[in-house]
Structure formats: structure tokens, C-alpha cells
């Protein structure tokens, strides 16, 4: 049965402008399966050393609750979480995990909200294993770089969150705690990255989960008269057939 879809090109020419408002990027690290723990990260995420490091296991890895240790944890919302191995990494060594690229071209004056959960516990109470959060225009952080910005956690007013529950910001019990940040609207490009730095004090491991950030891509507008048919299947397609190309149309969005 032959079907003509030439009308689709006509309809596309009359498309209104499409607008994209706030888009929430959420990551619970469950897209990676099997072989835990693993240094395989979700698509678009990366990691690297922060400052001088001589230890080969100075890194983040991804795992499920069953493969966690020092301490054993249950991820708060799904199966997986990420870990900084401060239990085994010499004190003062640090590494970072960088988010996928974030589009902030339409970020509002008040900035963009960012949050994640950190597991905190009472083992090695005096050891200052901690995390810090940076914003950068590339998926890396380097001590002293002018392009990156160290963020302040909004609830505590601190730039470093300790793993130990007896250190700032103090909490009453072991568990997962949510920490919130604001990305300032000076980071208003299509190339913004969140970089979380873990620094070891040779205490327990640190775990992070339920990462969420509001992004603000530009409004997407159809460029008038850009619709263009670049392929058309002239063969007969049978009734009930699937995955059969009929027509290919290219449009430009700006």
C-alpha cells in the first residue's frame, strides 16, 4: 500500500516557534548495571584527579548497596550510587567527578538550583573527609583555576561538607542528607559543568546519590522555510510493516 506523506513538509512549514523552559537533569546512577564496583560512569559523566596525586585508586566508582563497604549503605531511592574511596586513599589526596554538559543559556537572574544526597556517618569522627562543589566551563577542576567557581551550600553556608556527622555541618544520626547549591547566572553558556571534589582524610568512604540540577536551554525556534525533504522511499510499503522509511525531512532549529 503506497502512502504519500508530502503533506508533512507543508505542515512543517507552518510550525509555530517551540519554547523550552526549565529542564531538570536528574541522575540516580542506575543506568550502569553489573560488575560492581565499576569506574564506568553514566553517559556524559567523567572524572579526574584534583591536584597532586600518586595513588592509583584515588578515584570515584559506581556501585550498588550490596557491594558497598566502609560503611555499608543502602542507596536512598534506587539501586546504585557513586563512591569516593577515602577509606583507602591517603589523606589530602582528592579527585573529582564531573557532570554531563549543562545548557544554561537562559538561566534566570536567581541562578539554577542544584542538589544531591551525601551519606554521612560517625566512624572516624575526627577525620575531615569532605566534598566541595565547583562550577566550570569545562569538565575539569584544577586548584587555583580562574575559570571555576567554588559554590557555597545554601543551608549551612559552608563550602566544604564533611563526611563525619560530628564535624560541620553537624547532624544527629548516620544517614543520607540533601545538600543544596545555587549556580549563579554568570554561568550562562551552553557549556556548564558541575564538578564534585572528594578529598580524603583517610576516614570512611563517601557516597553520593540523587543528583539533580535545573538547566535553562534557550528557547528553540523553527527557522522559517528551513524544512527540506532529503529522501523519499519510492518503494511500496506493505500493510502492517514496521520501521519502513517513507520520507526524510530536515528542519533547522535555532
C-alpha positions as a Markdown table, in Angstrom:
| # | Residue | x | y | z |
|---|---|---|---|---|
| 1 | Unk | 0.0 | 0.0 | 0.0 |
| 2 | Unk | 1.5 | 3.3 | -1.1 |
| 3 | Unk | 1.1 | 6.3 | 1.1 |
| 4 | Unk | 2.2 | 9.8 | 0.3 |
| 5 | Unk | 3.4 | 12.0 | 3.2 |
| 6 | Unk | 4.3 | 15.1 | 1.1 |
| 7 | Unk | 1.7 | 16.9 | 3.2 |
| 8 | Unk | 4.1 | 16.6 | 6.2 |
| 9 | Unk | 6.5 | 19.1 | 4.6 |
| 10 | Unk | 3.7 | 21.6 | 4.1 |
| 11 | Unk | 2.7 | 21.2 | 7.7 |
| 12 | Unk | 6.2 | 21.7 | 9.0 |
| 13 | Unk | 6.5 | 25.0 | 7.2 |
| 14 | Unk | 3.7 | 26.3 | 9.3 |
| 15 | Unk | 5.1 | 25.1 | 12.7 |
| 16 | Unk | 5.0 | 27.7 | 15.4 |
| 17 | Unk | 8.1 | 28.6 | 17.5 |
| 18 | Unk | 8.8 | 26.0 | 20.1 |
| 19 | Unk | 9.9 | 27.1 | 23.6 |
| 20 | Unk | 11.9 | 25.1 | 26.1 |
| 21 | Unk | 11.8 | 26.4 | 29.7 |
| 22 | Unk | 13.5 | 24.9 | 32.8 |
| 23 | Unk | 14.7 | 21.3 | 32.2 |
| 24 | Unk | 15.6 | 19.2 | 35.2 |
| 25 | Unk | 18.6 | 16.9 | 34.8 |
| 26 | Unk | 18.4 | 14.1 | 37.3 |
| 27 | Unk | 20.9 | 11.3 | 37.8 |
| 28 | Unk | 20.5 | 8.4 | 40.3 |
| 29 | Unk | 23.3 | 6.4 | 38.7 |
| 30 | Unk | 21.1 | 3.4 | 37.9 |
| 31 | Unk | 21.8 | 3.4 | 34.2 |
| 32 | Unk | 25.0 | 1.3 | 34.7 |
| 33 | Unk | 24.5 | -2.3 | 35.5 |
| 34 | Unk | 26.6 | -5.3 | 36.6 |
| 35 | Unk | 30.3 | -5.8 | 37.6 |
| 36 | Unk | 30.2 | -3.6 | 40.7 |
| 37 | Unk | 32.1 | -1.7 | 41.8 |
| 38 | Unk | 33.0 | -0.1 | 38.5 |
| 39 | Unk | 34.6 | 3.1 | 37.2 |
| 40 | Unk | 32.1 | 3.1 | 34.3 |
| 41 | Unk | 30.0 | 6.3 | 34.8 |
| 42 | Unk | 26.7 | 7.4 | 33.3 |
| 43 | Unk | 26.9 | 8.7 | 29.7 |
| 44 | Unk | 28.4 | 12.2 | 29.6 |
| 45 | Unk | 30.0 | 12.0 | 33.1 |
| 46 | Unk | 33.7 | 11.9 | 33.7 |
| 47 | Unk | 36.3 | 12.1 | 36.4 |
| 48 | Unk | 39.9 | 13.0 | 37.1 |
| 49 | Unk | 42.5 | 13.9 | 39.8 |
| 50 | Unk | 42.3 | 17.1 | 41.7 |
| 51 | Unk | 45.8 | 18.4 | 42.4 |
| 52 | Unk | 48.8 | 16.2 | 43.0 |
| 53 | Unk | 48.1 | 12.5 | 43.4 |
| 54 | Unk | 50.3 | 9.4 | 43.5 |
| 55 | Unk | 47.7 | 6.8 | 44.5 |
| 56 | Unk | 46.1 | 4.8 | 41.6 |
| 57 | Unk | 42.8 | 4.3 | 43.5 |
| 58 | Unk | 42.3 | 8.0 | 44.0 |
| 59 | Unk | 39.1 | 7.9 | 42.1 |
| 60 | Unk | 35.3 | 7.7 | 42.2 |
| 61 | Unk | 33.5 | 4.5 | 41.4 |
| 62 | Unk | 29.9 | 3.3 | 40.9 |
| 63 | Unk | 28.3 | 0.5 | 42.9 |
| 64 | Unk | 25.1 | -0.9 | 44.4 |
| 65 | Unk | 24.3 | -1.3 | 48.0 |
| 66 | Unk | 25.4 | -4.9 | 48.1 |
| 67 | Unk | 29.0 | -4.0 | 47.0 |
| 68 | Unk | 29.4 | -1.1 | 49.4 |
| 69 | Unk | 31.8 | -1.2 | 52.3 |
| 70 | Unk | 33.3 | 1.1 | 55.0 |
| 71 | Unk | 30.5 | 1.9 | 55.5 |
| 72 | Unk | 27.8 | -0.4 | 54.0 |
| 73 | Unk | 25.0 | 1.8 | 52.6 |
| 74 | Unk | 21.6 | 1.4 | 51.0 |
| 75 | Unk | 21.1 | 3.9 | 48.2 |
| 76 | Unk | 18.2 | 6.2 | 49.0 |
| 77 | Unk | 16.0 | 5.9 | 46.0 |
| 78 | Unk | 17.1 | 3.1 | 43.7 |
| 79 | Unk | 19.9 | 0.5 | 43.4 |
| 80 | Unk | 23.1 | 2.4 | 42.7 |
| 81 | Unk | 25.2 | 5.3 | 44.0 |
| 82 | Unk | 28.7 | 6.7 | 43.5 |
| 83 | Unk | 31.6 | 6.5 | 46.0 |
| 84 | Unk | 34.8 | 8.3 | 46.7 |
| 85 | Unk | 37.2 | 5.8 | 48.2 |
| 86 | Unk | 38.5 | 7.9 | 51.1 |
| 87 | Unk | 38.8 | 4.8 | 53.3 |
| 88 | Unk | 41.8 | 3.6 | 51.1 |
| 89 | Unk | 43.1 | 6.9 | 49.7 |
| 90 | Unk | 46.0 | 8.7 | 51.5 |
| 91 | Unk | 45.0 | 11.8 | 53.4 |
| 92 | Unk | 44.9 | 15.1 | 51.4 |
| 93 | Unk | 44.6 | 13.4 | 48.0 |
| 94 | Unk | 41.5 | 14.3 | 46.0 |
| 95 | Unk | 39.6 | 13.6 | 42.8 |
| 96 | Unk | 36.5 | 14.9 | 41.1 |
| 97 | Unk | 33.5 | 13.7 | 39.2 |
| 98 | Unk | 32.1 | 16.0 | 36.5 |
| 99 | Unk | 28.5 | 16.1 | 35.3 |
| 100 | Unk | 27.4 | 15.9 | 31.7 |
| 101 | Unk | 27.4 | 19.2 | 29.9 |
| 102 | Unk | 24.6 | 21.5 | 31.1 |
| 103 | Unk | 22.9 | 24.2 | 28.9 |
| 104 | Unk | 22.4 | 27.4 | 31.0 |
| 105 | Unk | 21.9 | 30.0 | 28.2 |
| 106 | Unk | 18.5 | 31.1 | 29.5 |
| 107 | Unk | 19.4 | 30.9 | 33.2 |
| 108 | Unk | 17.3 | 33.4 | 35.3 |
| 109 | Unk | 18.6 | 36.2 | 37.5 |
| 110 | Unk | 18.3 | 34.0 | 40.6 |
| 111 | Unk | 20.5 | 31.3 | 39.2 |
| 112 | Unk | 19.9 | 27.5 | 38.9 |
| 113 | Unk | 19.2 | 25.1 | 41.7 |
| 114 | Unk | 21.5 | 22.1 | 42.3 |
| 115 | Unk | 21.2 | 19.3 | 44.9 |
| 116 | Unk | 22.4 | 15.8 | 45.8 |
| 117 | Unk | 22.5 | 13.5 | 48.7 |
| 118 | Unk | 25.6 | 12.6 | 50.7 |
| 119 | Unk | 25.9 | 9.7 | 53.1 |
| 120 | Unk | 27.3 | 10.8 | 56.5 |
| 121 | Unk | 28.3 | 8.6 | 59.4 |
| 122 | Unk | 30.0 | 8.5 | 62.8 |
| 123 | Unk | 33.1 | 6.4 | 62.0 |
| 124 | Unk | 36.5 | 8.1 | 62.2 |
| 125 | Unk | 34.7 | 11.1 | 63.7 |
| 126 | Unk | 37.7 | 13.4 | 63.6 |
| 127 | Unk | 38.8 | 12.6 | 60.0 |
| 128 | Unk | 37.9 | 15.5 | 57.7 |
| 129 | Unk | 36.9 | 13.6 | 54.6 |
| 130 | Unk | 34.8 | 16.1 | 52.7 |
| 131 | Unk | 33.3 | 17.2 | 49.4 |
| 132 | Unk | 33.3 | 20.5 | 47.6 |
| 133 | Unk | 31.3 | 21.6 | 44.6 |
| 134 | Unk | 32.6 | 23.7 | 41.7 |
| 135 | Unk | 31.1 | 25.1 | 38.6 |
| 136 | Unk | 33.3 | 25.3 | 35.5 |
| 137 | Unk | 33.0 | 25.8 | 31.7 |
| 138 | Unk | 34.8 | 22.5 | 31.1 |
| 139 | Unk | 34.6 | 19.1 | 32.7 |
| 140 | Unk | 37.6 | 19.6 | 34.9 |
| 141 | Unk | 38.8 | 21.4 | 38.0 |
| 142 | Unk | 42.3 | 22.5 | 38.9 |
| 143 | Unk | 43.4 | 24.1 | 42.2 |
| 144 | Unk | 43.6 | 27.8 | 41.6 |
| 145 | Unk | 42.0 | 27.9 | 38.2 |
| 146 | Unk | 40.3 | 31.3 | 37.4 |
| 147 | Unk | 37.5 | 29.7 | 35.3 |
| 148 | Unk | 36.0 | 27.6 | 38.0 |
| 149 | Unk | 33.8 | 28.7 | 41.0 |
| 150 | Unk | 33.6 | 27.1 | 44.4 |
| 151 | Unk | 29.9 | 27.0 | 45.5 |
| 152 | Unk | 28.6 | 27.6 | 49.0 |
| 153 | Unk | 26.0 | 25.2 | 50.3 |
| 154 | Unk | 22.8 | 27.2 | 50.9 |
| 155 | Unk | 21.6 | 25.6 | 54.1 |
| 156 | Unk | 24.9 | 25.5 | 56.0 |
| 157 | Unk | 26.8 | 28.4 | 54.4 |
| 158 | Unk | 29.8 | 26.1 | 54.0 |
| 159 | Unk | 32.0 | 25.4 | 51.0 |
| 160 | Unk | 33.0 | 22.0 | 52.3 |
| 161 | Unk | 30.7 | 19.3 | 53.7 |
| 162 | Unk | 32.4 | 16.8 | 56.0 |
| 163 | Unk | 31.5 | 13.1 | 56.0 |
| 164 | Unk | 31.7 | 12.8 | 59.7 |
| 165 | Unk | 28.4 | 13.7 | 61.4 |
| 166 | Unk | 30.3 | 15.3 | 64.3 |
| 167 | Unk | 32.0 | 17.8 | 62.0 |
| 168 | Unk | 30.4 | 20.8 | 60.2 |
| 169 | Unk | 27.6 | 20.8 | 59.4 |
| 170 | Unk | 26.8 | 18.6 | 62.3 |
| 171 | Unk | 23.8 | 16.2 | 62.2 |
| 172 | Unk | 22.3 | 13.9 | 64.8 |
| 173 | Unk | 22.5 | 10.5 | 63.1 |
| 174 | Unk | 24.1 | 8.4 | 60.3 |
| 175 | Unk | 22.2 | 8.6 | 57.0 |
| 176 | Unk | 21.6 | 10.4 | 53.7 |
| 177 | Unk | 21.4 | 14.2 | 53.8 |
| 178 | Unk | 20.4 | 16.5 | 51.0 |
| 179 | Unk | 22.7 | 19.5 | 50.2 |
| 180 | Unk | 21.6 | 22.4 | 48.0 |
| 181 | Unk | 23.5 | 24.9 | 45.9 |
| 182 | Unk | 22.8 | 27.8 | 43.5 |
| 183 | Unk | 24.7 | 28.1 | 40.2 |
| 184 | Unk | 25.0 | 31.9 | 39.6 |
| 185 | Unk | 23.6 | 33.3 | 36.4 |
| 186 | Unk | 27.0 | 34.4 | 35.3 |
| 187 | Unk | 27.4 | 30.9 | 34.1 |
| 188 | Unk | 25.0 | 31.5 | 31.2 |
| 189 | Unk | 26.5 | 29.4 | 28.4 |
| 190 | Unk | 25.7 | 26.0 | 26.8 |
| 191 | Unk | 28.9 | 24.6 | 28.4 |
| 192 | Unk | 28.5 | 24.4 | 32.1 |
| 193 | Unk | 29.6 | 21.5 | 34.3 |
| 194 | Unk | 29.2 | 20.6 | 37.9 |
| 195 | Unk | 32.3 | 19.1 | 39.4 |
| 196 | Unk | 32.2 | 17.5 | 42.8 |
| 197 | Unk | 35.6 | 17.1 | 44.5 |
| 198 | Unk | 36.2 | 14.5 | 47.2 |
| 199 | Unk | 39.1 | 15.0 | 49.5 |
| 200 | Unk | 40.4 | 12.1 | 51.6 |
| 201 | Unk | 41.4 | 12.3 | 55.3 |
| 202 | Unk | 41.8 | 8.5 | 55.4 |
| 203 | Unk | 38.4 | 8.0 | 57.1 |
| 204 | Unk | 35.4 | 6.2 | 55.8 |
| 205 | Unk | 34.3 | 6.2 | 52.1 |
| 206 | Unk | 31.9 | 8.9 | 50.9 |
| 207 | Unk | 28.8 | 8.2 | 48.9 |
| 208 | Unk | 26.7 | 10.5 | 46.7 |
| 209 | Unk | 23.3 | 9.8 | 45.1 |
| 210 | Unk | 20.2 | 11.6 | 43.6 |
| 211 | Unk | 22.0 | 14.3 | 41.8 |
| 212 | Unk | 19.6 | 17.0 | 40.4 |
| 213 | Unk | 20.1 | 20.3 | 38.6 |
| 214 | Unk | 17.8 | 22.7 | 36.9 |
| 215 | Unk | 19.1 | 23.7 | 33.4 |
| 216 | Unk | 17.8 | 26.5 | 31.2 |
| 217 | Unk | 18.3 | 25.9 | 27.5 |
| 218 | Unk | 17.5 | 28.7 | 25.0 |
| 219 | Unk | 14.0 | 28.7 | 23.5 |
| 220 | Unk | 14.1 | 26.5 | 20.4 |
| 221 | Unk | 12.7 | 28.3 | 17.4 |
| 222 | Unk | 11.9 | 26.8 | 14.0 |
| 223 | Unk | 13.8 | 28.7 | 11.3 |
| 224 | Unk | 11.2 | 29.6 | 8.6 |
| 225 | Unk | 11.5 | 27.8 | 5.3 |
| 226 | Unk | 14.2 | 25.5 | 6.5 |
| 227 | Unk | 12.2 | 22.3 | 6.1 |
| 228 | Unk | 13.7 | 20.3 | 3.3 |
| 229 | Unk | 12.9 | 16.8 | 2.1 |
| 230 | Unk | 16.2 | 15.0 | 1.6 |
| 231 | Unk | 15.0 | 11.4 | 1.0 |
| 232 | Unk | 11.8 | 9.6 | 0.0 |
| 233 | Unk | 11.1 | 5.9 | -0.3 |
| 234 | Unk | 9.6 | 5.2 | -3.7 |
| 235 | Unk | 9.1 | 1.5 | -3.0 |
| 236 | Unk | 5.7 | 0.1 | -2.0 |
| 237 | Unk | 5.3 | -0.5 | 1.8 |
| 238 | Unk | 3.2 | -3.4 | 2.8 |
| 239 | Unk | 0.3 | -3.2 | 5.2 |
| 240 | Unk | 1.4 | -4.0 | 8.8 |
| 241 | Unk | 5.1 | -3.5 | 8.1 |
| 242 | Unk | 7.1 | -1.6 | 10.7 |
| 243 | Unk | 10.3 | 0.5 | 10.6 |
| 244 | Unk | 9.8 | 1.4 | 6.9 |
| 245 | Unk | 11.1 | 4.8 | 5.9 |
| 246 | Unk | 8.7 | 6.8 | 3.8 |
| 247 | Unk | 10.1 | 10.3 | 3.8 |
| 248 | Unk | 13.0 | 12.1 | 5.4 |
| 249 | Unk | 12.7 | 15.8 | 6.3 |
| 250 | Unk | 15.4 | 18.1 | 7.8 |
| 251 | Unk | 14.4 | 21.2 | 9.7 |
| 252 | Unk | 16.6 | 23.8 | 11.4 |
| 253 | Unk | 16.0 | 24.9 | 15.0 |
| 254 | Unk | 17.8 | 27.9 | 16.4 |
